[in-house]
């Protein structure tokens, strides 16, 4: 059974296992690239997404696009590669002001992508977020 590359709030609630259960449920299957340049690569979110789908103080992982979008404060949208700079896993979720990788527990700041907790040592690369009306895209 393969692991999901991103987690919805519903999936986390269904896990019923608290933070540890959520991380186990949402841990990504790693291609394990170590702290390599390939691990820093992320995709783009070409299809517009409603701004209302990104919670203030939180965010959303788009695993297939390898992008995470956050909204640290109302109307301030940030985009980052969803590829963890530690081992190349797709980050699992955004919770408590952090982008969390379920593979090894690295946490990144939702406003800057900076490492809050290792083992990752490099920040998530930023992506350009464009807001047009009530939709956003990431490049």
N, C-alpha and C positions, 0 to 999 in steps of 0.2 A: 504494500500500500504506500503510495507516494505522499509526501507531505505537501501542504499548500504553500504557495510562495507569498501569500499575503493573508491577512486575517480580517474578517469583518467583526464588528462588535457582537453580532449574533453568534458567530462561531466561538468567540471568547466566552460569552455567557453560557453557551451550551456545554463548554468544557467542564464547568463546575469545579475545576481544580485550582482556583486561585491563580496567582502569578506563575507559579511553577508549572501548573497544568496548562496555562495559556501558552507559555513558552514552549513546552513540549508539543502541544497541539500545533503551534504555528511555526515551529522551527523549519527552516528551509533545508532542502536537499542541496548541499554544497557541491560546487564543482571544485572547491578548495584550491584557490590560486595563491594563497599566502598574501603577503603585503605587496603584491605585484601591481604594475600599472594596469593590467587587464582587470583586476578587481575593482579599480576605480571607474571603469566604464559604466555608463548608464544610458538608457535610451531616451526617447522623447515621448510626450503625450500629445499626439497629433490631433486626436478627436477632442473637441471642446467638452469640458466638464463643468457642470453648474457650480458656481462659487458656494452655493448653499450646501453642497455635499462635503465641504471641508470645514470641520468644526473649529471655532475660535479656541485657541489654546491647544489645539491638537493637529491632526492631519490624517492623511489617507495614503496607503501604499498601493501603487498600481504595479503589481508584480510582473505582469506580462510586458509592460512598457519599461520596466526597470527604473521607475521614477517614484519618488515620494513627494507629496505636496503638503505643506503645512500652512497654518494661519496663526502665527504666534500672537498677534493682536488683531482686532477687528479690521478687516480690509487690507491687511498686510500679508500677502501670499508669498511663500518661498518654495522653491523647487530644488530637489537634490537627487543625485543618483541614488537608487535604492540598493545598489550593490555595496555591501559592507566592505570597507577597506582592509579588514583583517584577513578574511579567508574567502571572500568572493560570494558569500551567501546573499540572497535577497533579504533585506530587512523584513521583520515580521509584522511590526505594528508601531503605532504612535500612541504613547500613553504617558501620563504625568509629565508632560513637557519634554519628552524624549522620544527619539526615533530608536527603536530597540531591535537589535538583531537577535533572533532566537537561537542561532547556532552556538555562540560562545558568550552571549550577554553584553556585547558592546552596546553603548548608548551614545547617541549624538544629540546635540542641541537642536531644537526645532526652528530656531531663528537663524543660526549660523552654520549648522552642520558640523560644528566642532565636537571633538570627542569629549564626552562627559565621564565615561567609564570605559576602560579597556576590556579586552586586550587590544582593540584597534588603537593605532597610534596616529593615524591620519584622518582628517575630516572627510565627510562625504562631499564630493564635488558638487558645486552649485549648478543649477540649471536655470535658464531664463523663463520666468513666468509672465505671460501676457494676459491681462484681464480685458475683456471686451464685453461691456454690459454686464450681464450676470453669468458669463461663461469665462473659463480660463483655459489656456493651453500652455504646454511646457516644451521648450526646445533645448 
